[in-house]
């Protein structure tokens, strides 16, 4: 699957696909194929129990057998359950110009994000969103993700060493989604080699909202970076914007190695509000989520993210540790 060290793994939330990132600048996607169900073991035929269980004995007569061993089936042992198999469904070579440090799926499996030493983060649309898990999507010889990145975020001042999508959809402050958006926005956390942390909003847009733009897989130009959106040749489009970034007092002193969002169920239970179903995910209108980061500076930091204050483009947000 790879020619050099594998740097990170990520399961899709459906449990069907496993993505791997490597130092060889590529990433691969494997599909888990469940083992065929094995026929149930035959029931022991009548008369296969021990003689002591089936033979009549005179009262008080000793059979010479251990009573605890009586009436035990003598049929063949049950066959061990077969293990599931994995198939390499796709390998995207030269996904980045340098080593890949991170890979992750969005909460609805609609996007795959990759981070690299080349100072970029790329977003790849998939064919295995949560709404298509049961209809045989991404089957046969069809690739699981787009052959080229749907969007590349504006270049960062240093390598992006960690990334992780939030485990739920999110509506910007005020409940207003981006015009032309499909479902809720996604929240992507990034960790930098400099120790900084950032949160980015990602919104998928309807195809009829497209405008004349660059070809598929292009990097944002200066003008496009200002709006945070790129139009692709196939009509798909993503809108991205910087929601929050750490300041000099809250960032790490060395490279961020990993990020992890706290499970959504705990955040909902402690928030005390009702979960609201909407779009491609489930959100809680009041939820304060938490994300943990670890670094080469020997520290672990936990940040509280108030989704209610995170705004649309330019709206700012709140996160504290």
Wavefront OBJ file of the C-alpha trace (Angstrom):
o trace
v 0.000 0.000 0.000
v 2.902 2.384 0.694
v 6.631 2.640 0.025
v 7.619 4.483 3.213
v 6.467 4.891 6.820
v 2.716 5.119 7.379
v 2.162 8.217 9.528
v -1.547 8.067 10.379
v -4.742 6.006 10.020
v -8.381 7.055 10.077
v -11.596 4.992 9.961
v -14.633 6.369 8.182
v -17.530 6.837 10.579
v -19.475 4.115 8.799
v -16.692 1.687 9.710
v -16.481 0.614 6.080
v -13.316 2.406 4.936
v -9.829 2.818 6.442
v -7.583 5.619 5.137
v -3.796 5.683 5.610
v -1.306 8.524 5.096
v 2.393 8.031 4.448
v 5.782 9.644 4.143
v 5.772 8.591 0.497
v 3.382 11.541 -0.177
v 0.452 9.264 -0.944
v -2.662 8.089 0.855
v -4.606 4.863 0.456
v -8.189 3.819 1.163
v -9.037 0.250 2.134
v -12.515 -1.266 2.247
v -13.501 -3.677 4.987
v -15.353 -6.666 3.574
v -17.320 -8.556 6.235
v -16.661 -12.266 6.473
v -19.365 -14.454 4.943
v -21.660 -15.781 7.586
v -20.741 -19.381 8.398
v -23.454 -22.011 8.809
v -24.321 -22.693 12.397
v -22.699 -25.701 13.960
v -24.919 -28.819 13.766
v -26.658 -29.816 16.971
v -25.361 -33.016 18.518
v -27.337 -36.001 17.315
v -29.428 -37.922 19.758
v -27.396 -40.501 21.636
v -24.093 -38.570 21.421
v -24.077 -37.827 25.124
v -22.212 -40.039 27.505
v -23.527 -43.448 28.311
v -24.059 -42.390 31.907
v -26.610 -39.819 30.687
v -28.629 -42.259 28.575
v -28.365 -45.606 30.346
v -30.608 -46.648 33.175
v -28.834 -47.662 36.365
v -30.051 -49.393 39.397
v -30.713 -47.232 42.430
v -27.471 -46.658 44.290
v -25.374 -48.253 41.561
v -22.141 -46.501 40.690
v -21.398 -45.752 37.056
v -17.742 -44.990 37.663
v -18.038 -41.625 35.850
v -17.625 -38.081 37.056
v -21.139 -36.667 37.551
v -19.947 -33.250 36.386
v -18.983 -34.758 33.046
v -22.379 -36.290 32.377
v -24.677 -35.143 29.545
v -21.919 -33.247 27.698
v -22.234 -33.120 23.884
v -19.592 -35.076 22.014
v -20.142 -33.341 18.651
v -17.365 -31.573 16.712
v -16.073 -28.271 18.162
v -17.593 -25.102 16.733
v -15.577 -23.676 13.855
v -13.767 -20.416 14.518
v -15.508 -17.415 12.985
v -13.870 -16.177 9.785
v -12.102 -12.814 9.928
v -13.151 -9.935 7.661
v -10.929 -9.134 4.697
v -9.603 -5.782 3.479
v -9.311 -4.623 -0.122
v -7.158 -1.746 -1.343
v -9.773 0.362 -3.102
v -7.717 3.395 -4.042
v -4.259 4.883 -3.774
v -3.691 8.546 -4.543
v -0.036 8.971 -5.415
v 1.714 12.313 -4.903
v -1.264 13.690 -3.009
v 1.107 16.326 -1.596
v 4.603 17.586 -2.423
v 6.013 16.456 0.941
v 5.303 13.858 3.637
v 1.684 13.525 4.811
v 1.286 14.074 8.546
v -2.458 13.726 8.937
v -5.643 12.309 7.417
v -9.246 12.334 8.681
v -12.883 11.937 7.589
v -15.647 14.460 8.157
v -18.443 13.386 10.516
v -20.692 12.423 7.578
v -17.838 10.821 5.549
v -18.514 13.300 2.731
v -14.983 14.757 2.886
v -11.480 13.438 3.500
v -8.837 15.924 4.662
v -5.059 15.536 4.406
v -2.259 17.609 5.959
v 1.367 17.762 4.886
v 4.831 19.112 5.483
v 4.348 21.102 2.267
v 2.372 23.649 4.385
v -0.999 22.747 2.852
v -4.279 21.079 3.774
v -6.324 19.467 1.020
v -9.993 18.490 1.021
v -11.195 15.560 -1.092
v -14.851 14.859 -1.811
v -15.874 11.233 -1.312
v -18.518 8.888 -2.670
v -19.324 7.375 0.698
v -21.266 9.979 2.680
v -23.413 8.800 5.584
v -26.554 9.203 3.484
v -25.260 6.595 1.041
v -23.928 3.921 3.389
v -26.624 1.421 2.533
v -27.046 1.891 -1.188
v -23.812 0.319 -2.410
v -22.046 3.603 -3.104
v -18.350 3.580 -3.996
v -18.640 0.014 -5.202
v -16.994 -1.844 -8.048
v -14.041 -0.125 -9.679
v -15.175 3.369 -8.704
v -12.759 5.344 -6.538
v -13.764 6.163 -2.983
v -12.459 9.754 -3.169
v -11.955 12.223 -5.988
v -8.754 11.731 -7.969
v -7.786 15.358 -7.391
v -8.359 17.548 -4.345
v -11.612 19.464 -4.397
v -9.984 22.367 -2.588
v -6.581 23.304 -1.165
v -6.589 25.748 1.736
v -4.339 28.808 1.411
v -0.714 27.958 2.198
v 0.205 28.027 5.894
v 3.408 29.617 7.271
v 4.651 26.179 8.384
v 3.809 22.489 8.136
v 0.379 21.301 9.281
v 1.154 18.381 11.577
v -2.316 17.356 12.814
v -5.956 17.729 11.826
v -9.341 16.403 12.926
v -12.945 17.096 11.912
v -15.469 17.792 14.676
v -17.814 14.835 15.309
v -20.955 16.781 14.350
v -22.346 19.322 11.919
v -22.419 22.954 12.892
v -24.441 26.056 11.988
v -22.578 29.400 12.178
v -23.613 31.974 14.787
v -27.224 33.012 14.427
v -28.177 29.709 12.785
v -27.659 31.062 9.277
v -25.802 28.713 6.965
v -23.739 29.895 4.028
v -25.948 30.905 1.073
v -26.307 27.965 -1.288
v -24.945 25.568 1.315
v -25.859 21.907 1.459
v -26.615 20.766 5.009
v -24.635 22.071 7.937
v -21.087 23.353 7.931
v -18.202 21.181 9.094
v -15.603 22.250 11.646
v -11.974 21.271 10.974
v -9.283 21.653 13.642
v -5.649 22.066 12.562
v -2.410 21.813 14.536
v 0.718 23.525 13.205
v 4.437 22.799 13.461
v 4.793 26.207 15.134
v 2.488 25.087 17.960
v -0.499 27.101 16.768
v -4.072 25.838 16.550
v -6.787 26.853 14.107
v -10.465 26.060 13.480
v -11.795 26.219 9.925
v -15.381 26.170 8.696
v -16.122 24.051 5.624
v -19.395 24.280 3.705
v -20.426 22.266 0.664
v -22.429 24.266 -1.865
v -25.068 23.293 -4.390
v -23.801 22.779 -7.912
v -26.169 25.368 -9.372
v -24.403 28.012 -7.248
v -21.206 27.551 -9.249
v -19.486 30.346 -11.089
v -16.828 30.321 -13.752
v -13.596 29.381 -12.013
v -10.469 27.320 -11.900
v -10.116 23.705 -12.902
v -10.342 20.732 -10.608
v -7.638 20.391 -8.009
v -6.358 23.965 -8.223
v -4.908 25.814 -5.279
v -6.637 29.005 -4.114
v -5.428 32.179 -5.748
v -5.093 35.335 -3.684
v -8.592 36.476 -4.661
v -10.120 33.062 -4.026
v -8.326 32.772 -0.705
v -10.007 35.972 0.435
v -13.447 34.432 -0.086
v -12.293 30.973 0.898
v -13.986 29.213 -1.999
v -12.903 27.432 -5.136
v -15.064 26.324 -8.061
v -14.187 22.986 -9.610
v -14.489 21.840 -13.183
v -17.119 19.209 -12.296
v -19.392 21.813 -10.744
v -18.713 20.918 -7.123
v -17.704 23.678 -4.763
v -16.537 24.151 -1.201
v -16.527 27.309 0.843
v -13.973 27.552 3.674
v -13.091 30.242 6.175
v -10.905 30.674 9.248
v -13.130 30.599 12.342
v -10.592 30.863 15.189
v -6.871 30.655 15.862
v -4.856 30.471 19.068
v -2.984 33.481 20.337
v 0.561 33.641 21.710
v -0.652 32.710 25.196
v -2.737 29.669 24.301
v -0.623 28.012 21.603
v 1.949 25.281 22.179
v 5.669 26.013 22.290
v 6.481 23.272 19.745
v 4.838 21.224 17.014
v 1.338 19.863 17.613
v 1.378 16.064 17.236
v -2.283 15.095 17.535
v -5.788 16.481 18.037
v -8.832 14.725 19.493
v -12.395 15.972 19.909
v -14.275 14.845 22.987
v -17.078 12.387 22.113
v -20.280 14.180 21.267
v -22.487 12.209 23.674
v -20.633 13.590 26.703
v -20.863 17.168 25.462
v -24.616 16.859 24.936
v -25.250 15.242 28.303
v -23.349 17.903 30.197
v -24.740 20.759 28.112
v -28.251 20.015 29.319
v -30.010 20.850 26.048
v -31.806 18.874 23.392
v -30.075 17.559 20.302
v -31.516 19.015 17.103
v -31.567 16.988 13.905
v -30.675 18.909 10.786
v -28.877 18.628 7.485
v -26.323 15.868 7.151
v -25.609 15.586 10.868
v -27.019 16.139 14.323
v -26.154 19.215 16.292
v -26.913 20.632 19.686
v -27.851 24.293 19.513
v -25.976 25.151 22.704
v -23.198 22.560 22.832
v -19.792 23.525 24.116
v -17.406 20.975 22.666
v -13.876 20.207 23.778
v -10.767 19.415 21.788
v -7.463 18.151 23.189
v -4.034 18.743 21.667
v -0.611 17.294 22.449
v 2.761 18.648 21.453
v 6.510 18.189 21.359
v 6.598 20.701 24.218
v 5.592 17.809 26.560
v 2.151 19.292 27.233
v -1.481 18.326 26.674
v -4.022 21.123 26.397
v -7.800 20.941 26.362
v -9.778 23.731 24.689
v -13.488 24.431 25.147
v -15.202 25.474 21.929
v -18.518 27.311 22.194
v -20.356 26.471 18.985
v -22.938 29.127 19.753
v -20.358 31.895 19.326
v -18.583 30.541 16.254
v -19.594 32.727 13.346
v -19.592 32.651 9.603
v -16.746 34.155 7.606
v -15.155 37.010 9.541
v -17.460 36.453 12.509
v -14.848 35.175 14.916
v -15.474 32.679 17.665
v -14.710 31.569 21.165
v -12.296 28.891 22.353
v -10.473 28.758 25.662
v -8.236 26.360 27.548
l 1 2 3 4 5 6 7 8 9 10 11 12 13 14 15 16 17 18 19 20 21 22 23 24 25 26 27 28 29 30 31 32 33 34 35 36 37 38 39 40 41 42 43 44 45 46 47 48 49 50 51 52 53 54 55 56 57 58 59 60 61 62 63 64 65 66 67 68 69 70 71 72 73 74 75 76 77 78 79 80 81 82 83 84 85 86 87 88 89 90 91 92 93 94 95 96 97 98 99 100 101 102 103 104 105 106 107 108 109 110 111 112 113 114 115 116 117 118 119 120 121 122 123 124 125 126 127 128 129 130 131 132 133 134 135 136 137 138 139 140 141 142 143 144 145 146 147 148 149 150 151 152 153 154 155 156 157 158 159 160 161 162 163 164 165 166 167 168 169 170 171 172 173 174 175 176 177 178 179 180 181 182 183 184 185 186 187 188 189 190 191 192 193 194 195 196 197 198 199 200 201 202 203 204 205 206 207 208 209 210 211 212 213 214 215 216 217 218 219 220 221 222 223 224 225 226 227 228 229 230 231 232 233 234 235 236 237 238 239 240 241 242 243 244 245 246 247 248 249 250 251 252 253 254 255 256 257 258 259 260 261 262 263 264 265 266 267 268 269 270 271 272 273 274 275 276 277 278 279 280 281 282 283 284 285 286 287 288 289 290 291 292 293 294 295 296 297 298 299 300 301 302 303 304 305 306 307 308 309 310 311 312 313 314 315 316 317 318 319 320 321
